[in-house]
Amino acid sequence: MRTILDRPVLLGVLGGLAWTAGLRGFMAQVAGFESNVTWSLTFGWLLVPGVVVGALLGWAEHIRRAGGRPRWRWLALAPLAYAGLLFSDPTDILGIFEDGLGAGAIAVPLIGMAGGHAISGRGPLWARLATGLVAVAPVPIWALTASSIGPHLALDTPRGAWVAVYHWSFLAVLYVACAIPHRPVVPAASRADRSAAASTV
């Protein structure tokens, strides 16, 4: 019996939506009382891109299970679909250089892509070590700078420690998802065995 668990694209859409909605919660914790939820920015420029990224990574998993296709590994660039995160105000493109939010938004997909490559096991060791260093950089950076954003984010407070775990665990989930386009394709023999098993259910 086939279920939604057999459909990687649908799972990707669900995962992308849940992950991005959770990311918005993290952003709200960082911004505190200044956090503002709107239809256009929150839904159109955050949740929709999250769905797109999830769908693309789910599609990558579908292709991987099907044995791969030419140039399918370009889907490793899927996190760049978070284009909506680049601007705190889409009507003011140059605002990316004024409030610092844009730089952080650019960093999220790039760090996610680096982490995915680092844990995938694909490529030369030196390259995976380099991307691994990029991927772990948010841990000490956040630990050293969180309190400068606001005293409520200091790691020696319960809320600050929770927000730090929130931040780091969400990045770890992103790394796992971003590793999909780098993973080896499923061999034909394994696909045949899985199809035979499914036909007997």
Stockholm file with secondary structure:
# STOCKHOLM 1.0

chainA/1-201         MRTILDRPVLLGVLGGLAWTAGLRGFMAQVAGFESNVTWSLTFGWLLVPGVVVGALLGWAEHIRRAGGRPRWRWLALAPLAYAGLLFSDPTDILGIFEDGLGAGAIAVPLIGMAGGHAISGRGPLWARLATGLVAVAPVPIWALTASSIGPHLALDTPRGAWVAVYHWSFLAVLYVACAIPHRPVVPAASRADRSAAASTV
#=GR chainA/1-201 SS CCCGGGCHHHHHHHHHHHHHHHHHHHHHHHHGGGCCCCIIIIIIIIIHHHHHHHHHHHHHHHHHHTTCCTTGGGGGGGGGGGGGGGCSSTTCGGGGGTSSHHHHHHHHHHHHHHHHHHHHCCSCHHHHHHHHHHHHTHHHHHHHHHHHHCGGGCTTSHHHHHHHHHHHHHHHHHHHHHTGGGSCCCCHHHHHHHHHHHHTC
#=GC SS_cons         CCCGGGCHHHHHHHHHHHHHHHHHHHHHHHHGGGCCCCIIIIIIIIIHHHHHHHHHHHHHHHHHHTTCCTTGGGGGGGGGGGGGGGCSSTTCGGGGGTSSHHHHHHHHHHHHHHHHHHHHCCSCHHHHHHHHHHHHTHHHHHHHHHHHHCGGGCTTSHHHHHHHHHHHHHHHHHHHHHTGGGSCCCCHHHHHHHHHHHHTC
//
